[in-house]
Amino acid sequence: MNNFLNTCREKCEKIPILNHFADKHFFNYTWISILFSLLNILLLWLFIDIFHIPTIISSVVVIGGTFLLRYVLFKIFKIM
């Protein structure tokens, strides 16, 4: 699998417009963003529908919390 990713990265680096997408930081940014989008949906469903916490409180807590966690992960992976 790692060999496949390296091959794809090498091919992308040869095409100037795709060179940006071959960057390791781009892949980290993408999977972190997808993870936190899904986490927002899951946590909002859990807080609002299962725990019956009011929507405004749930939204502020979940979206604010995941925003801060996303920032921490970006710092850990040195994306920012």
trRosetta pair geometry for C-beta under 8 A, 3 or more apart (Angstrom, degrees):
i j d omega theta_ij theta_ji phi_ij phi_ji
1 4 5.6 -51 -153 31 34 115
1 5 6.6 32 151 -16 65 103
2 5 5.7 -52 -150 36 35 110
2 6 6.4 36 152 -18 66 105
3 6 5.7 -54 -148 37 32 112
3 7 6.3 35 152 -21 65 105
4 7 5.7 -54 -150 34 30 113
4 8 6.4 29 153 -17 64 105
5 8 5.7 -53 -147 37 33 111
5 9 6.2 34 153 -21 66 106
6 9 5.6 -53 -145 36 31 112
6 10 6.3 33 155 -21 65 105
7 10 5.8 -54 -149 34 29 111
7 11 6.5 27 154 -16 63 106
8 11 5.8 -57 -150 37 31 109
8 12 6.3 30 154 -19 66 108
8 22 7.9 -172 125 -119 74 92
9 12 5.7 -56 -147 37 31 111
9 13 6.3 35 154 -25 65 105
9 22 4.7 117 -151 -160 71 101
10 13 5.7 -52 -148 30 31 114
10 14 7.1 34 153 -24 60 101
11 14 6.0 -53 -161 25 35 113
11 15 7.4 16 151 -4 64 103
12 15 6.2 -67 -157 42 39 99
12 18 4.3 -115 -158 133 82 115
12 19 6.6 153 142 -93 81 34
12 21 5.9 -105 -170 82 140 93
12 22 3.7 167 99 -70 124 114
13 18 7.8 -96 -55 99 20 90
13 19 5.5 65 -133 -119 48 81
13 22 5.0 -120 -61 92 74 171
15 18 4.2 38 86 29 111 112
15 19 6.9 -160 85 -42 55 73
16 19 5.6 -31 -154 -11 33 120
17 20 7.6 -44 173 14 39 101
18 21 5.2 -55 -166 40 67 113
18 22 6.4 72 138 -30 81 100
19 22 5.7 -54 -154 27 36 115
19 23 7.7 56 148 -39 60 89
20 23 6.1 -35 -173 -4 41 116
20 26 6.6 113 149 -68 69 147
21 26 5.5 -145 -140 129 40 162
22 26 7.5 68 52 41 17 135
23 26 4.5 96 70 -4 91 104
23 27 7.5 -165 96 -3 53 80
24 27 5.9 -56 -157 36 39 108
24 28 6.5 36 149 -16 69 106
25 28 5.6 -55 -147 40 36 112
25 29 6.1 39 154 -22 68 106
25 77 7.5 143 -126 137 70 104
25 78 7.5 -88 -104 100 108 75
25 79 5.1 141 -159 -120 99 76
26 29 5.7 -53 -146 37 30 113
26 30 6.3 32 154 -22 63 106
27 30 5.7 -53 -147 34 31 113
27 31 6.5 20 162 -10 66 105
28 31 6.4 -59 -144 40 28 99
28 32 6.1 25 160 -15 65 112
28 77 4.6 -175 178 162 147 149
28 79 5.7 -149 100 -73 120 118
29 32 6.0 -62 -146 41 25 109
29 33 6.1 25 158 -20 64 112
29 74 7.5 43 -106 -115 78 96
29 79 5.3 136 -73 -146 92 143
30 33 5.9 -60 -147 36 26 109
30 34 6.4 22 158 -15 64 107
31 34 5.7 -52 -144 39 34 110
31 35 6.1 40 155 -23 65 107
32 35 5.7 -54 -146 36 30 115
32 36 6.3 19 160 -11 65 109
32 70 6.3 124 157 -143 110 83
32 73 5.2 173 -137 119 132 136
32 74 6.8 157 125 -70 165 72
32 77 7.2 -146 -50 20 141 150
32 79 7.6 -123 25 -17 151 159
33 36 6.2 -61 -145 42 27 103
33 37 6.3 31 156 -23 64 107
33 70 7.7 62 -95 -144 53 127
34 37 5.8 -54 -147 33 30 113
34 38 6.5 25 157 -12 64 107
35 38 6.1 -64 -155 41 27 106
35 39 6.1 27 151 -20 65 112
36 39 5.1 -49 -137 39 38 116
36 40 6.3 49 157 -26 65 97
36 66 5.1 140 -160 176 102 115
36 69 7.2 171 -110 89 117 105
36 70 4.9 10 -85 -82 164 115
37 40 5.8 -47 -153 27 30 114
37 41 6.9 26 151 -14 60 104
38 41 5.8 -55 -152 37 36 111
38 42 6.2 32 153 -17 68 109
39 42 5.7 -55 -142 41 32 111
39 43 6.0 24 163 -13 67 111
39 66 5.7 161 103 -118 118 132
40 43 6.3 -62 -141 42 23 103
40 44 6.1 20 162 -16 63 112
40 62 6.1 116 -140 147 65 113
40 63 6.4 46 -132 -95 113 70
40 66 5.5 -120 -76 42 84 169
41 44 6.1 -60 -145 38 24 108
41 45 6.3 24 158 -17 62 109
42 45 5.9 -60 -151 37 27 111
42 46 6.2 25 154 -19 64 111
43 46 5.5 -54 -143 38 33 114
43 47 6.0 26 161 -15 68 108
43 58 8.0 178 137 -177 83 96
43 62 4.5 164 113 -133 122 122
43 66 7.2 -180 32 -50 150 124
44 47 6.1 -55 -138 41 28 104
44 48 5.8 8 169 -3 66 117
44 58 6.0 110 -134 144 65 117
44 59 6.8 37 -119 -92 111 63
44 62 5.3 -164 -69 80 74 171
45 48 6.5 -65 -133 47 20 96
45 49 5.4 -22 -173 23 62 122
45 50 7.2 55 137 -10 67 101
46 49 7.2 -49 -98 52 10 84
46 50 5.0 -32 -156 32 50 128
46 51 6.6 39 148 -6 67 104
47 50 7.3 5 -37 51 8 86
47 51 5.3 -40 -144 47 40 121
47 53 4.7 -50 174 45 88 124
47 58 3.8 156 117 -132 132 118
47 61 7.3 169 -128 71 164 123
47 62 6.3 -141 5 -51 148 124
48 51 7.6 30 -8 55 10 79
48 52 7.5 37 -180 -110 33 25
48 53 6.4 -82 -88 62 41 74
48 55 5.6 38 -116 -96 121 71
48 58 5.1 -146 -62 57 83 172
49 52 7.6 -2 -179 -71 12 55
53 57 5.6 -104 162 85 102 116
53 58 4.8 127 98 -65 111 103
54 57 4.8 77 71 15 91 106
54 58 6.7 -169 90 -8 42 92
55 58 5.7 -61 -143 41 28 110
55 59 5.9 28 162 -22 67 109
56 59 5.9 -53 -144 35 27 111
56 60 6.5 24 159 -16 62 108
57 60 6.1 -59 -150 37 28 107
57 61 6.2 20 158 -13 65 112
58 61 6.0 -64 -145 42 27 106
58 62 5.8 14 166 -10 68 115
59 62 6.3 -60 -135 43 22 102
59 63 5.7 4 175 -2 64 118
60 63 6.7 -60 -129 46 17 97
60 64 5.6 12 170 -11 58 123
61 64 6.2 -64 -138 45 16 106
61 65 5.8 14 164 -18 59 117
62 65 5.9 -61 -142 39 22 109
62 66 6.2 11 165 -9 62 110
63 66 6.2 -55 -138 42 27 103
63 67 6.2 36 156 -27 61 108
64 67 5.7 -55 -149 31 28 116
64 68 6.7 23 156 -14 63 104
65 68 6.0 -58 -153 37 31 106
65 69 6.3 25 153 -14 66 109
66 69 5.4 -53 -141 42 37 112
66 70 6.0 45 156 -26 67 103
67 70 5.8 -52 -148 32 27 112
67 71 6.6 30 151 -19 61 104
68 71 5.6 -52 -152 33 34 114
68 72 6.6 35 150 -19 65 103
69 72 5.5 -51 -149 34 36 113
69 73 6.5 34 153 -16 67 103
70 73 5.8 -54 -149 38 33 109
70 74 6.3 36 151 -22 65 104
71 74 5.6 -52 -148 34 31 114
71 75 6.6 30 152 -17 63 104
71 80 7.6 -13 -153 2 69 156
72 75 5.8 -56 -153 36 32 110
72 76 6.4 34 150 -22 66 105
73 76 5.4 -50 -143 35 36 114
73 77 6.2 15 162 0 69 108
74 77 6.4 -65 -142 50 26 95
74 79 4.3 -84 -156 57 79 114
74 80 4.6 54 142 -11 116 108
75 78 7.2 25 -175 -80 33 39
75 79 7.8 -76 -55 39 22 76
75 80 6.0 -42 -79 51 61 109
